[in-house]
Amino acid sequence: MKFLAPSLLLYLSCLLDEFPIAQAIRLPLRARMGGFGDGGLARRASLTGTPDLTNQGNMQYQTNITLNGQAFQVLVDTGSSDLYVVGSVNGAKDTGKTGSVTYAIGSTKGPIKTATVEFEGFKVADQVFIEQPADSTHSAGAGIVGLGPGGASNIQEIIASSAGDPILDRIFRQNTSTPNYITILLGRADDPTDTFPGDLTIGEVVSPFNNITSQPKLPVTQMSNRNGQHWTAMLDKNGIIGPDGNRMNTTKHATGNKLTVMFDSGFTFPQVSKNIANQIYGRVPGAIFTNVTGGTAPMWTLPCSTELNVTFIFANVSIPIHPLDTVTSALEGPPDDTGAPTCVGAFQPITTDIEGFDIILGMSFLRNAYMLINFGDFVDGALTKVGDPYIQLLPLTDPQEGHSDFVKIRMDGIDKSADLHLLPALPNNGEDGKNDKTQEDTLHKYLPYIIAGSIAAGVVILALIVVASYRSSAKRRYRRLHDPAPAGLPSHATNGAPSQDYQPTRRY
């Protein structure tokens, strides 16, 4: 995931020994060649063969790539478009140019070199890459291979010719019989029933999910700035169903009242607006919006046994999110009042403006949808027009199975889902998007007016009190000492006269 904006992602300190800061939340995926059998939608557990994807605690997915026969363990990122590795590559040719990429967390910088790259069955000669020197934040043998649109490549812009094309552009150009698409299938580390780690393919689909090619084609929303192009598509109007079973009102900052969504395998935690995150997590008793150890921005924390069901809708296709992904144990929140650990809400509130899209759907979403990305005309130097790029999504999560998994993993086998009673809905102004204002923001905006109004009201009230006191004093008559005193309340000691006893039911 490549951005020039400040980081919103959580820094995963447990991964530092294997990967630099910039890569701690990125996905590695592996391509594989070969045919796949026919079949319909089936559970991931039915997949056979050797998986090409290694899942480490739902935090990162790693694969191997070789440069001049030298192996590197890299993360595959659909949110960036360049290849870099850490350490010296034997026999690599120096182009005499220097390249850099700024990620959401961290960056890379080094000489741009060329080498023969082997990427799971594909061999590309003279592939450009950045050779990042090893340092305190970049571990030797690591790296990132970007699978985003070539137009967003920093290296390509520097080389200024087809010699600077990203690896996928090179693969598609030299293998003209290979369709210009990739597919991404992510596994879930703590899934008790579907244990397949995942896969990435180039020009092929994974059986038994062949029917992904029959899913609606979501046009890639094309950016005016080529450097800002990512794999983005439109969410349906009000296309999020919250834990209460109702659609959220999400109608701001989008053409036709639809939010623009970026699909980025480099984000561990999806990024959504504050309003969306609040509607998912803010109604849970015991939920707290707070800082989390290892994080750079506050997140919702809540009891780990909280089962929340959320669904995203694209082109009228519903994609349920597994409750193990909605409330994740990948990071531990602060202990609750009883000392028990808490989990975090995976859909993290976005806290800055990112031009071109409103939502970033990362790993916690992608584990629930098999994704096909067709590059279309986004391949540099395409000899013929092959069409506009598009994305297809195939739902993978069965809500009933997801519930059963959650009960087994988080509720110790005892179904306690009926015990959850959501709090009343939070205020929703009918708008949504990355620029949402919180109540605190609104208060700060109008604070000068509130203070001025309060002072004016105080002056008026004080004046009325003074006037009332003056009039009351003017009307008060002088009373001579021998005049009878005003009648008082009845008393038990008044000549044995009956008193008015306390009556609890009497109204005065």
C-alpha positions as CSV (number, residue, x, y, z in Angstrom):
1,M,0.0,0.0,0.0
2,K,1.6,3.2,-1.1
3,F,0.5,6.7,0.1
4,L,2.0,10.1,0.5
5,A,-0.3,10.8,3.4
6,P,0.5,10.2,7.1
7,S,0.2,6.7,8.4
8,L,-3.1,5.4,9.8
9,L,-2.0,1.8,10.1
10,L,-1.1,-0.1,13.1
11,Y,2.5,-0.9,13.6
12,L,2.9,-4.6,14.3
13,S,6.0,-4.8,16.5
14,C,5.9,-8.6,16.6
15,L,6.9,-8.7,12.9
16,L,9.9,-6.4,13.1
17,D,12.5,-9.1,13.2
18,E,11.3,-10.3,9.8
19,F,10.1,-7.2,8.1
20,P,10.7,-3.5,8.1
21,I,8.2,-1.0,9.4
22,A,6.9,-0.1,6.0
23,Q,6.0,-3.8,5.4
24,A,4.7,-4.9,8.7
25,I,1.1,-4.8,7.5
26,R,1.5,-5.9,3.9
27,L,0.4,-9.0,2.1
28,P,2.7,-11.4,0.3
29,L,1.0,-13.5,-2.4
30,R,2.4,-16.1,-4.7
31,A,1.5,-16.7,-8.3
32,R,1.3,-20.2,-9.7
33,M,0.7,-21.7,-13.2
34,G,-1.2,-24.7,-14.2
35,G,-4.7,-25.8,-14.9
36,F,-7.6,-26.0,-12.4
37,G,-10.6,-28.3,-12.4
38,D,-14.2,-27.3,-12.8
39,G,-16.5,-27.0,-9.9
40,G,-18.9,-24.7,-8.0
41,L,-18.5,-22.7,-4.9
42,A,-17.2,-24.8,-2.0
43,R,-15.5,-24.5,1.3
44,R,-11.9,-23.6,1.3
45,A,-11.1,-26.7,3.2
46,S,-11.9,-28.7,0.1
47,L,-8.9,-27.2,-1.7
48,T,-6.1,-29.6,-2.5
49,G,-2.5,-29.2,-3.4
50,T,0.3,-27.2,-2.0
51,P,-0.7,-23.7,-1.0
52,D,1.3,-20.8,-2.4
53,L,0.5,-18.5,0.4
54,T,1.9,-18.5,4.0
55,N,-0.3,-16.8,6.5
56,Q,1.3,-15.5,9.7
57,G,-1.4,-14.8,12.2
58,N,-3.6,-12.9,9.8
59,M,-1.0,-10.2,9.8
60,Q,1.0,-10.9,6.7
61,Y,1.1,-13.4,3.8
62,Q,4.6,-14.3,2.5
63,T,6.1,-15.8,-0.6
64,N,9.5,-16.3,-2.1
65,I,10.9,-14.6,-5.2
66,T,14.3,-15.0,-6.7
67,L,16.6,-12.3,-8.4
68,N,19.5,-13.8,-10.3
69,G,18.8,-17.1,-8.4
70,Q,19.0,-15.4,-5.0
71,A,15.9,-15.9,-2.8
72,F,14.0,-13.2,-1.0
73,Q,10.9,-13.4,1.2
74,V,8.6,-10.7,0.0
75,L,5.1,-9.4,0.7
76,V,2.8,-8.9,-2.3
77,D,1.0,-5.6,-2.2
78,T,-1.9,-4.7,-4.5
79,G,-1.7,-1.2,-3.2
80,S,1.7,-0.4,-4.7
81,S,3.4,-1.1,-8.1
82,D,7.1,-1.5,-7.5
83,L,9.5,-4.2,-6.6
84,Y,12.2,-3.8,-3.9
85,V,14.3,-6.2,-2.0
86,V,16.6,-5.6,1.0
87,G,20.3,-6.5,0.6
88,S,22.7,-6.8,-2.2
89,V,21.6,-8.9,-5.3
90,N,24.5,-10.8,-6.9
91,G,25.2,-9.8,-10.4
92,A,22.5,-7.1,-10.6
93,K,23.1,-4.4,-13.2
94,D,23.0,-0.8,-12.0
95,T,20.9,1.6,-14.1
96,G,22.7,4.7,-12.6
97,K,19.4,5.9,-11.2
98,T,17.9,6.0,-7.7
99,G,14.4,5.2,-6.8
100,S,12.2,5.6,-3.7
101,V,8.7,4.7,-2.6
102,T,6.8,6.1,0.4
103,Y,4.4,3.8,2.0
104,A,1.7,4.4,4.6
105,I,4.3,3.3,7.1
106,G,8.0,3.8,6.3
107,S,9.6,4.0,2.9
108,T,12.3,2.5,0.7
109,K,15.2,4.1,-1.2
110,G,18.1,2.8,-3.1
111,P,19.7,2.3,-6.5
112,I,17.5,1.0,-9.3
113,K,19.0,-2.2,-10.7
114,T,18.0,-5.0,-13.1
115,A,18.1,-8.7,-12.6
116,T,16.4,-11.9,-13.8
117,V,13.3,-12.4,-11.7
118,E,11.5,-15.7,-11.2
119,F,8.1,-15.4,-9.8
120,E,6.5,-18.8,-9.4
121,G,6.7,-20.2,-12.9
122,F,7.3,-16.9,-14.7
123,K,10.8,-15.8,-15.6
124,V,11.5,-12.1,-16.5
125,A,14.9,-10.9,-17.6
126,D,16.2,-7.5,-16.9
127,Q,13.4,-6.7,-14.4
128,V,13.9,-3.4,-12.6
129,F,13.8,-3.2,-8.8
130,I,15.0,-1.0,-6.0
131,E,17.9,-2.4,-4.0
132,Q,17.3,-1.3,-0.5
133,P,20.4,-1.4,1.8
134,A,19.7,-3.3,5.1
135,D,19.3,-1.1,8.1
136,S,17.5,-0.9,11.5
137,T,14.1,-0.9,9.8
138,H,14.9,-3.0,6.7
139,S,15.8,-6.6,7.3
140,A,18.1,-8.4,4.8
141,G,16.2,-10.8,2.6
142,A,12.8,-9.1,2.8
143,G,11.0,-6.9,0.3
144,I,7.7,-6.0,-1.4
145,V,6.4,-6.9,-4.8
146,G,3.7,-4.4,-5.9
147,L,0.8,-5.7,-8.0
148,G,-0.9,-2.4,-8.5
149,P,-1.5,-0.6,-11.8
150,G,1.7,0.2,-13.7
151,G,0.8,3.8,-14.0
152,A,1.4,4.3,-10.3
153,S,5.0,2.9,-10.5
154,N,7.7,5.3,-9.2
155,I,10.4,3.3,-11.0
156,Q,8.6,3.5,-14.4
157,E,8.3,7.3,-14.0
158,I,12.0,7.6,-13.4
159,I,13.1,5.2,-16.2
160,A,10.6,6.8,-18.5
161,S,10.4,3.8,-20.9
162,S,9.0,0.3,-21.0
163,A,12.3,-0.9,-19.5
164,G,10.9,0.5,-16.2
165,D,7.6,-1.5,-16.3
166,P,6.5,-3.4,-13.2
167,I,6.8,-7.2,-13.1
168,L,3.1,-7.9,-14.0
169,D,3.2,-5.7,-17.0
170,R,6.3,-7.5,-18.2
171,I,4.7,-10.9,-17.6
172,F,1.6,-10.0,-19.5
173,R,3.5,-8.6,-22.4
174,Q,5.9,-11.5,-22.8
175,N,3.2,-14.1,-22.2
176,T,0.5,-13.0,-24.7
177,S,-1.5,-16.2,-24.1
178,T,-1.8,-15.4,-20.4
179,P,-5.0,-13.4,-19.6
180,N,-4.3,-10.0,-18.1
181,Y,-5.7,-10.8,-14.6
182,I,-4.7,-12.0,-11.2
183,T,-6.8,-13.6,-8.5
184,I,-6.3,-13.4,-4.7
185,L,-7.5,-15.9,-2.1
186,L,-6.7,-15.3,1.5
187,G,-6.9,-17.9,4.3
188,R,-7.8,-17.3,8.0
189,A,-5.3,-18.4,10.5
190,D,-7.7,-19.1,13.3
191,D,-10.5,-20.7,11.2
192,P,-11.4,-24.1,12.7
193,T,-13.0,-25.4,9.5
194,D,-11.3,-23.8,6.5
195,T,-7.6,-24.2,7.0
196,F,-6.3,-23.5,3.5
197,P,-3.8,-20.6,3.8
198,G,-4.6,-19.0,0.5
199,D,-3.3,-18.5,-3.0
200,L,-2.6,-15.9,-5.7
201,T,-2.7,-16.8,-9.4
202,I,-1.8,-15.0,-12.7
203,G,-4.1,-15.7,-15.6
204,E,-5.9,-18.6,-13.8
205,V,-8.6,-19.1,-11.3
206,V,-8.5,-21.4,-8.2
207,S,-10.8,-24.4,-8.3
208,P,-13.5,-24.8,-7.0
209,F,-14.1,-21.0,-7.3
210,N,-14.3,-21.0,-11.1
211,N,-17.6,-19.2,-11.0
212,I,-15.9,-16.0,-10.0
213,T,-15.7,-15.1,-13.7
214,S,-19.5,-15.1,-13.7
215,Q,-19.7,-12.4,-10.9
216,P,-20.7,-8.8,-11.8
217,K,-17.8,-6.8,-13.2
218,L,-17.1,-3.8,-11.1
219,P,-15.5,-1.1,-13.3
220,V,-12.2,0.3,-11.9
221,T,-12.8,3.9,-11.1
222,Q,-10.0,5.7,-13.0
223,M,-8.2,8.6,-11.4
224,S,-7.2,11.7,-13.3
225,N,-3.8,11.5,-11.7
226,R,-1.9,8.4,-13.0
227,N,0.2,8.3,-9.9
228,G,-2.9,8.0,-7.8
229,Q,-4.4,5.1,-9.6
230,H,-5.3,2.1,-7.5
231,W,-7.7,-0.9,-7.7
232,T,-10.9,0.9,-6.8
233,A,-14.6,0.3,-7.4
234,M,-17.9,1.7,-6.2
235,L,-19.8,0.4,-3.2
236,D,-23.6,0.2,-3.6
237,K,-25.6,3.1,-2.3
238,N,-25.9,2.5,1.5
239,G,-24.1,-0.7,0.8
240,I,-23.1,-1.7,4.3
241,I,-25.4,-3.7,6.6
242,G,-24.6,-3.2,10.2
243,P,-24.8,-5.5,13.2
244,D,-28.4,-4.6,13.8
245,G,-29.3,-5.9,10.3
246,N,-30.1,-2.5,8.9
247,R,-28.3,-0.7,6.1
248,M,-26.1,2.2,7.1
249,N,-26.8,5.6,5.6
250,T,-23.5,6.3,3.7
251,T,-24.2,8.9,1.1
252,K,-21.4,11.5,1.3
253,H,-18.4,12.2,-1.0
254,A,-19.4,9.9,-3.8
255,T,-20.8,10.0,-7.3
256,G,-24.4,8.9,-7.2
257,N,-24.2,8.6,-3.4
258,K,-21.9,5.7,-3.7
259,L,-18.6,5.5,-1.8
260,T,-15.4,4.7,-3.7
261,V,-13.6,1.6,-2.2
262,M,-10.0,0.7,-2.7
263,F,-9.0,-3.0,-2.5
264,D,-5.6,-3.2,-0.9
265,S,-4.0,-6.4,0.3
266,G,-1.4,-4.3,2.1
267,F,-3.7,-3.2,4.9
268,T,-4.1,-5.6,7.8
269,F,-7.1,-3.5,9.1
270,P,-9.6,-2.0,6.7
271,Q,-10.0,1.8,6.8
272,V,-13.5,3.2,7.0
273,S,-15.0,6.5,8.1
274,K,-15.6,7.3,11.7
275,N,-19.3,7.1,11.2
276,I,-19.1,3.6,9.8
277,A,-16.8,2.4,12.6
278,N,-19.1,3.9,15.2
279,Q,-22.1,2.2,13.8
280,I,-20.3,-1.2,13.8
281,Y,-18.7,-1.0,17.3
282,G,-20.1,2.0,19.2
283,R,-23.3,0.3,20.2
284,V,-21.7,-2.6,21.9
285,P,-21.8,-2.5,25.7
286,G,-18.3,-2.2,27.1
287,A,-16.8,-1.0,23.8
288,I,-14.2,1.7,24.2
289,F,-12.5,3.9,21.6
290,T,-9.0,4.1,22.8
291,N,-5.3,3.8,21.9
292,V,-4.0,0.2,21.5
293,T,-0.5,-0.9,22.2
294,G,1.5,-0.8,19.0
295,G,-1.0,1.4,17.2
296,T,-0.7,4.8,15.7
297,A,-4.3,5.7,15.9
298,P,-7.2,4.9,18.3
299,M,-9.4,1.9,17.6
300,W,-12.5,0.4,19.1
301,T,-11.8,-2.2,21.7
302,L,-14.5,-4.6,23.0
303,P,-15.0,-8.0,24.7
304,C,-13.5,-10.8,22.6
305,S,-16.8,-12.7,22.8
306,T,-18.7,-10.0,20.9
307,E,-20.1,-11.5,17.7
308,L,-20.8,-8.8,15.2
309,N,-22.1,-9.5,11.6
310,V,-21.4,-7.0,8.9
311,T,-22.1,-7.2,5.2
312,F,-20.8,-5.2,2.2
313,I,-22.8,-5.0,-1.0
314,F,-21.3,-4.6,-4.5
315,A,-23.5,-4.7,-7.6
316,N,-26.3,-6.2,-5.5
317,V,-24.0,-9.0,-4.4
318,S,-23.8,-9.4,-0.6
319,I,-20.4,-10.2,1.0
320,P,-20.8,-11.2,4.6
321,I,-17.8,-10.7,6.9
322,H,-16.8,-13.5,9.2
323,P,-17.3,-12.4,12.8
324,L,-13.7,-13.5,13.5
325,D,-12.6,-10.8,11.1
326,T,-15.0,-8.1,12.3
327,V,-13.7,-8.4,15.9
328,T,-10.2,-9.6,15.7
329,S,-7.7,-11.0,18.3
330,A,-4.8,-10.1,16.1
331,L,-4.1,-7.2,18.5
332,E,-5.0,-7.1,22.2
333,G,-6.7,-4.1,23.6
334,P,-6.4,-2.9,27.2
335,P,-8.0,-5.2,29.9
336,D,-11.6,-4.7,30.8
337,D,-12.9,-4.0,34.4
338,T,-12.5,-7.7,35.2
339,G,-8.9,-7.8,34.0
340,A,-9.9,-9.9,30.9
341,P,-8.2,-9.0,27.6
342,T,-10.1,-7.2,24.9
343,C,-10.1,-7.6,21.1
344,V,-10.1,-4.8,18.5
345,G,-12.5,-3.8,15.9
346,A,-10.8,-4.6,12.6
347,F,-12.6,-1.8,10.6
348,Q,-10.5,1.1,11.8
349,P,-11.6,4.7,11.6
350,I,-9.7,6.6,9.0
351,T,-8.3,9.9,10.4
352,T,-7.0,11.7,7.4
353,D,-8.0,12.6,3.9
354,I,-6.8,10.3,1.1
355,E,-7.6,11.6,-2.3
356,G,-9.6,9.4,-4.7
357,F,-11.4,7.0,-2.4
358,D,-13.4,6.8,0.8
359,I,-12.8,3.2,2.1
360,I,-9.8,0.9,2.0
361,L,-10.7,-2.8,2.3
362,G,-7.7,-4.8,3.4
363,M,-7.1,-8.3,4.8
364,S,-10.1,-8.5,7.1
365,F,-12.4,-8.0,4.1
366,L,-10.4,-9.9,1.6
367,R,-10.5,-13.1,3.6
368,N,-14.2,-13.1,2.9
369,A,-14.1,-12.5,-0.9
370,Y,-12.2,-14.3,-3.6
371,M,-11.0,-11.4,-5.8
372,L,-10.2,-11.2,-9.5
373,I,-8.5,-8.1,-10.9
374,N,-8.5,-7.7,-14.7
375,F,-5.8,-5.2,-15.7
376,G,-7.5,-4.5,-19.1
377,D,-5.7,-1.6,-20.8
378,F,-3.7,-0.8,-17.7
379,V,-0.9,-3.0,-19.1
380,D,1.9,-0.8,-20.5
381,G,2.5,-1.3,-24.3
382,A,-0.6,-3.4,-24.9
383,L,-0.6,-4.1,-28.7
384,T,-4.4,-4.1,-28.9
385,K,-7.2,-2.6,-26.9
386,V,-8.4,-5.3,-24.5
387,G,-11.0,-3.3,-22.6
388,D,-11.4,-1.4,-19.4
389,P,-10.1,-2.8,-16.1
390,Y,-12.5,-4.4,-13.7
391,I,-12.8,-6.3,-10.4
392,Q,-14.9,-9.3,-9.6
393,L,-15.7,-10.5,-6.1
394,L,-17.0,-13.9,-5.0
395,P,-18.4,-14.2,-1.5
396,L,-16.7,-16.9,0.6
397,T,-18.2,-16.7,4.1
398,D,-21.3,-18.7,5.0
399,P,-22.9,-16.8,7.9
400,Q,-24.1,-20.0,9.7
401,E,-20.6,-21.5,9.5
402,G,-19.1,-18.2,10.6
403,H,-21.4,-18.2,13.7
404,S,-20.4,-21.8,14.5
405,D,-16.7,-20.9,14.1
406,F,-17.1,-17.9,16.4
407,V,-18.9,-19.9,19.1
408,K,-16.2,-22.5,19.0
409,I,-13.2,-20.1,19.1
410,R,-14.5,-17.1,21.2
411,M,-17.3,-18.5,23.3
412,D,-15.7,-21.8,24.4
413,G,-18.4,-23.7,22.6
414,I,-21.3,-22.1,24.4
415,D,-23.5,-19.9,22.2
416,K,-23.9,-16.7,24.1
417,S,-24.8,-14.5,21.1
418,A,-28.4,-13.9,22.4
419,D,-26.9,-12.1,25.4
420,L,-25.7,-9.2,23.3
421,H,-28.1,-6.3,23.3
422,L,-26.9,-3.4,21.2
423,L,-27.2,0.1,22.7
424,P,-29.5,2.7,20.9
425,A,-28.2,3.8,17.5
426,L,-25.6,6.5,17.6
427,P,-26.5,9.9,16.0
428,N,-26.1,9.7,12.2
429,N,-26.4,12.9,10.2
430,G,-27.1,10.9,7.0
431,E,-23.7,11.6,5.6
432,D,-20.6,9.6,5.4
433,G,-17.1,9.6,4.1
434,K,-13.5,10.2,5.0
435,N,-14.2,13.8,6.1
436,D,-16.8,13.0,8.7
437,K,-16.8,15.4,11.7
438,T,-17.1,13.9,15.1
439,Q,-19.2,15.6,17.9
440,E,-15.9,16.9,19.3
441,D,-15.1,18.5,15.9
442,T,-18.5,20.1,15.7
443,L,-18.2,21.4,19.3
444,H,-14.8,23.0,18.6
445,K,-16.2,24.6,15.4
446,Y,-19.1,26.3,17.2
447,L,-17.4,26.8,20.6
448,P,-16.9,30.6,20.1
449,Y,-20.6,31.0,19.4
450,I,-21.6,28.8,22.3
451,I,-19.4,30.9,24.7
452,A,-20.7,34.2,23.4
453,G,-24.3,33.0,23.6
454,S,-23.8,31.7,27.1
455,I,-22.3,35.1,28.3
456,A,-25.2,37.0,26.7
457,A,-27.8,34.8,28.3
458,G,-26.0,35.1,31.7
459,V,-26.1,39.0,31.4
460,V,-29.8,39.0,30.6
461,I,-30.6,36.6,33.5
462,L,-28.6,38.7,35.9
463,A,-30.4,41.8,34.8
464,L,-33.8,40.2,35.3
465,I,-32.8,39.1,38.8
466,V,-31.7,42.6,39.7
467,V,-34.9,44.2,38.4
468,A,-37.1,41.5,40.1
469,S,-35.3,42.1,43.4
470,Y,-35.8,45.9,43.2
471,R,-39.5,45.6,42.4
472,S,-40.0,43.1,45.3
473,S,-38.3,45.5,47.8
474,A,-40.4,48.5,46.6
475,K,-43.6,46.6,47.2
476,R,-42.7,45.3,50.6
477,R,-44.8,47.2,53.4
478,Y,-43.5,48.3,56.8
479,R,-45.1,46.1,59.5
480,R,-45.6,47.4,63.1
481,L,-44.4,45.2,65.9
482,H,-47.9,44.6,67.4
483,D,-49.4,43.4,64.1
484,P,-50.1,39.7,64.1
485,A,-47.5,37.4,62.6
486,P,-48.5,35.7,59.3
487,A,-50.1,32.3,59.8
488,G,-47.7,29.4,59.9
489,L,-48.0,25.7,59.1
490,P,-49.8,23.4,61.6
491,S,-47.7,22.2,64.5
492,H,-47.9,19.2,66.8
493,A,-47.4,21.6,69.7
494,T,-50.2,24.1,68.9
495,N,-52.7,23.7,71.7
496,G,-53.4,20.1,70.9
497,A,-54.8,21.0,67.5
498,P,-54.8,18.2,65.1
499,S,-51.7,18.1,62.9
500,Q,-51.3,17.2,59.2
501,D,-49.4,13.9,59.3
502,Y,-47.2,12.8,56.4
503,Q,-49.1,11.0,53.7
504,P,-46.9,9.3,51.1
505,T,-49.6,9.1,48.5
506,R,-50.9,12.6,48.9
507,R,-50.1,15.1,46.1
508,Y,-49.5,18.7,47.1
